[in-house]
Structures are given as C-alpha cells and as structure tokens.
C-alpha cells in the first residue's frame, strides 16, 4: 500500500539567535535523518520530550520549515513547497490543529466566519453564501457544537469549544490528513478526553489519517494505532501501540513510560 505521507531522511538545523559574536553561528539539529510514513486512514502518534523535534516534524510536513536534507512525499510524489499551486492543493488535503485553542482563532471573526473562511479558501468550486452557512452549521454539529455558536467570538467560548471550532475549520473540506500538534495539551483533563474521542470518531467516519504529536502517552495510547518515539531529533523506536507500551525496546522509550504517573490506590480500610 502506498503511504499517504512519508518523511525520507529528513534533517532540520536551526541557527541559535545571538550566538555569533563574529564567530561561526552555533546551530542545533532539530531533526536528524528522520524517516517515517503514515498510511491512508492511519493514526500515527509522535511522542518525546520537549525539544525532541516533534513540532518541527509537523512544520516540515506543512511547509513552514524547510528540510535541510531529505524530502517529504505525499501520496507517492515529492512535495514541491515552492510551487504555490501545488501547495494550495496540498492545503486542501492536509490540515492542522495547533495547541492554543484561543490563539489559533482570529479574535475579530466569529466561529462561523472562521470556518467559512477555510471553506471559501480551500474549496475547489465557489461556494455560495447560503450553502456555506449550511455547511458551517453541519460542521459545527459534527464536532458537537450547536449552530448558535456560529455567531459567537472566541472570547465568548471556552477553551474546549474553541478547539472544536478549530477542528471544524480544519475538517470542513474533508482533508485526507489532520496534523494535531499538542492539540489537547492546553485543555482540562475531562475536555481532553472528549476532544480525543471526537478526533477518533472523525478519523473513523471520514477515513482521515491523523499525525498526532503529543507528550501525553496516555492520550496517544487511546487514540493512535502506531507510535514513533523521537529523542534529540532522531526516531529511536517505531511500532504498533501494543508493542510500544507492553514491550518497549529502547531505553528512552522505557524511561518515557516509567515517567507516566500511575493513579494512587485507595487506602485500605481495616
């Protein structure tokens, strides 16, 4: 089966600010020869500590950060990030939800306007206003929000509601892939579970692949089928969910799992 998204030996190097002093600038390797693939409808979780390169991987896929070496393939063909027409077509099929539910929405736009803007910008055909309203309301309903929220601004919504709006905006054009970059980490635990279940339902319903980037292993275990572990910009382990959690091979993976807090047992009554 041809992979939907592939990273082939991708490396990214950042120059550190304020580190020259007339000398050769200092650099940091955010990604080093990363090779990963994600199949149609699959759910790949990418885990690791802060600074491991997880978010950089997402930004390379989206074209926000150029790869120093290597290449990105989409449905078997190399992505040409310099081709504006090809990049616009890619945006219809690859969307993203970021960490900050408030910061990702324009405070001057209502929820309905934000979702409609994505619809008009990414649709292949021109969408009439009446049709757009219907599709916006259907999209809100799909993420569990009432149509009345279409006329509210971000500051009038909770964090969980804002993130659902962001998901509706990202999925209204039915992308093949949704990249979630710490998409639930800023939410309350109870809301996290609701949003994760929503992402699973949308993925199943539309056969939409997920590239789910997170430091929360419990969330990744619940949502993802396969898991890749990043450490200092390198993939140190990759496998299906069961093997990674039940029989991790790499010491770093074992350390990550060991750091997951276990619920304290209730004290015995005697």
N, C-alpha and C positions, 0 to 999 in steps of 0.2 A: 504493500500500500504506500502510495506517495505521501510523504509528510506534508502537512499544511504549512508549517513554519519550521525552518531549520537555521541553526547557527553553525557555521563551519569555521572552526579555529579562529573565533573572533577575539581580538585583543583591543583594549582601550587603555590609553595612557593619558593622565591628566597632569598638567603643569601646576605646581603649587604656587599660589599667589604670594608675592612678597618674599620670594626665596632666591632671587638672583644676586643682588648686591654686586652686580657687574660680573658675576661668575656664571657658569653654566646653570640654567634653571633646574631646580630639583623637580622630580616627577614621581608619580605614583601609578602603578599598574592596577587599574580598577578591574580589568578582565584580562585573563591570560589563556589564550588558546582554548576558548570555551566552545564545545561542540554539543549541541542539544537539538532535539527535534520534538515536535508536537503534532499528533495526527488529527484528522478531521473529527470534531466532536470530543476530543480527549481533554482531560483536565490534568495539567502538569503544575505541581506546586514547587516553587523555588524557595528554599529556606537557607538561613545563615544569619550570622550576627550582623549588626550594623557595620557598614563598611566592607562587607564581603563581596559587593558587586551586584547585588540583586536588582536594585533600581536602575543601575547602569545598563543591565541587560535589557530591561524594558525600554529604556530610552534609545538603545541601538535599534531595536525592532521597529520603533515608531519613527526613526529617522531624526530624533532630537540630538543624538550624539553620534558622530561618525566613528566607525571602526577603524582602528589604526592598521590592523591586518585582518584577514578573513573576509567572509561575506555572509549575507543573510539571503535565504531563499524563501520564496512564497509560492506554494503550490508547484514546486519544482523549478521555478525560474528565479534567477538572481534579481533582487530588488534594486532598481535604479533610483536612488534617492534624489538624484539631480534632475530627473525627468518629472516635471511638475504635473503633467497629465497622468502619468503612471502613479505618481504619489497620491493624487486626488482619488483615483480609482482604488488604491490600496486603503485609503481612509474609510471608504465605504465598507470594506471587509474586515478591517482591523481597528477596533476602538479601545478606549482606555478609561478606567475609573481610578482616580487618584485617592490619596489618603485623606485629605482635608475636605470634608463634606461642604463646608461653607466657602472655603477659598476657591473651590473648583467651579462655583457658580457666580455669574455676574450679578452683583447686588442691585443693579439697575433694571434687571429683567425679572419678570415673573417666572414661575416654574414652567408655565405653558409656553411662554416666549422662548425660554432656553431650549426646551425640547423641540419646538417648531423650527428654531434656527438651525438645529442639526438636521432636521428633516429636509428643509429647503436647500441647505448647503450640500448635502450628500446624496440626495435622490437623483436617480438617472433622469427622470422626467420631471417637468414642472408640476408642482403640487398647488392646487387652488386653495384659497383660504378656508373655505368650508370643509374641504376634505382634510386639510391639515388639522383643523380643530378636532375632527372626529378621531383622527389617528393619534393625536396627542392625548385625548381622553382615554382611548383604548390602551395606550402605552402606560398611562398613569394607573389604570385599573390593573394592568398586568403586573405592576410592581407593588400592588397592594395599597394604592392611594386613591382617595375619592377625586372625582373630576373637579370638585370645588376648589381643590388646592392649586389648580392651574392658574388662578388669579392672585396667588399669594407670592410675596417676595421671600428670598432666602432668610431674611432676619425674622420672618413670621413663622418659620418652620423649625422643627427640632433637627438635631444632627442626623438622626436616622431617616427622617423624611427627606432632608437634603440629599443624603446619599442615594436614596431610592429615586429621587428626581435625576440625579447624575446617571444612575443605571438606566433609567428610562430614556434619557437623552442619548446614551451610548448605544442602546439596543433598538431604537425605533426604526433604523434602516436595516435591521437584521444582519449584523456582521457575522462573519464566519468565526472570528476570534475576538474575545474580550480579554484585555490585559488588565489585571487588578493589581495595582501597586500599593500594598498595605491598605486595601480598600475598607477594612473593618477595624483597623487598629485604633482609630480615634473614637470609636463608638463604645457605649456601655456594653457590658458583657451580654445582657439579655437581648439587646438590639443586635449585637454581633451575630448571635445565633439565628435571628430572624433573617438578616441580610444574607448570611451564608446559605441558608435554606432557599432563599429566593434565587440566588445565583445558581444553585444546583438545579432548581426547577426550570429556570430559563435555559440552562445548558441542555438539559434533557429534552425540553419541549421543542427547541429550535435546532438541536444538534449543533450547538455553538460551543466551540472549543474555549477553554479557559487557560490562561497563563497566570497563575495565582502566586503573587510574590508576598511573602509574609515571614515574620519571625515567630509567629504563633503556631507551634507544631500541632496543638490540639485542633485548631481550625483547619489546618492543612490535612490532617488525618481524616477529618469528617468529610471534606469536600473533594479532595484530589485522588485520582487513580494512581498516578505516578509522581515520584518526588525526586528532585535533584538538589543536592546539598552543595552550596558554594562556600568556599573558605579562601579568603585572601585572593579573590578573583579567579579561582580555579574550581572546576567541578571535581569534588573528591569522591562523590558517590551518587549513583543514579539507580533507581529500581522501583518496583511497584510498591504501593503503600504498605502491604502486609510485610514484605521482606524488610523494608527500611525500618519499620517500627518493631518488628519481632526479632530480626537478626541483622542488625547494622554491622557493616564490615569495617568501616573506617573509625579511627579513634575520635575524630572530630564529631562525627555523627553520634557516636555513643555519648560524647560529652554534652552535645545539644539535648539529647533525650534525657540524660541524667539531670539536666538543669530544669526540666519541666516540673513545676511544683505538683506534688501529689496532695489530694484532699486529706485533711487530718481525720482519722477515725473518731467516731463519737466515743466519749469516755464511757467505760463500762459502769454499770450501776450494780453495786453489790452491797 
